[in-house]
Amino acid sequence: MYYFLVSDHGGSGRAVRLFPKIEKILKERGIPYKYWKSPSGERAAEIVREVCASGDDDARLVVMGGDGTVNAVLNGITDFGALKLGLIPTGSGNDFARALGVTKRYRRTLEKILAADGTRTIDVGRVTAEDGTTRVFGISTGMGMDAIIGRKADEAAYKHVLNKLRLGTLIYVFAAVSTLAHLKSTGVTVRVDGGEPFRLDDVFYLACMNCPTEGGGIPMAPGAACDDGLLTVGVARGVKGLMGFVLFPLICAGVQNRLRYFSTLTCRTLEIRCDEAQTCHYDGEALGENASLSVEILPQKLHILA
């Protein structure tokens, strides 16, 4: 059975407008399906739990929405072996879809979903905040610049207008401009794969990536892959004052690792402790202010229809 979650929370309602076209194809082909329109993040997670518990041994859940809806779904999965996930991207950023090679061309994407057998698997990540809160992520988690930009982008008054104009990526660019001038660095101690802790001074951001991009296509870790069983962690250090405005275009171009301010490490687990609490996120969702995080990769966890 196919189950469709049709969100109106990303892309200014594009998914709701698009679903009748999807529904027409399904009916023409006699494909059985159920659907829910405009579920909130909490309701989406509840629906996923219901699907996982339904006993359907071939549950195929198709998300029509953006990265926020995908994340709500991931955090609603109680048994990753109980369903297969498809995605028709309709959000602002669509970084999860980008990593999977999924196009916005809904007919082509739907054809791939209907033809897929669900044997393709990818990694997901898991982050634990200092209060013990645990969340799953598909794209990234981290602290500093990218977390603050994500929060501002989500709250931006101009988000709806830019989505209507199909310029969703600019939401994150504008949020970055308003963030860079005021961002402060901090000292961080990290432990990689249970090894000896080591110190990183003047950290501007620390982005634990399962996918290469976040924030609507910004390549925070150009070498990351969502099926390699590893986190790719991008770190920026020693960025002072207005230097962030100069370096941000290089991050957007994916060439930051050529500069001494940036470095990358790969790992399966990462423990992070900051000198002072930092704004944190998972897939752009707020994780609050934390002085410590624990992050791990869950290899080949999620079955994908793509």
Protein Blocks (a to p, Z undefined) as FASTA:
>chain_A
ZZddddfkggghmlmmmmmmmmmmmmmnopacdddehiafklmmmmmmmmmmnopabbcc
dddddfklmmmmmmmpmblklpccddddfbfnommmmmnopafblklmmmmmmmpgolac
cdddddddfkopacddfkbgcehjllmmmmmmmmpmklmmmmmnopmmmmmmmmmmmmmm
mpccddddddeehiacdddehifbdcddfbfbeehipafblmbcfklopacddddehiah
jlmmmmmmmmmnopmmmpmkbccdddfbdcdddfbdcdddeehiaebjafbdcddddehk
bccdZZ
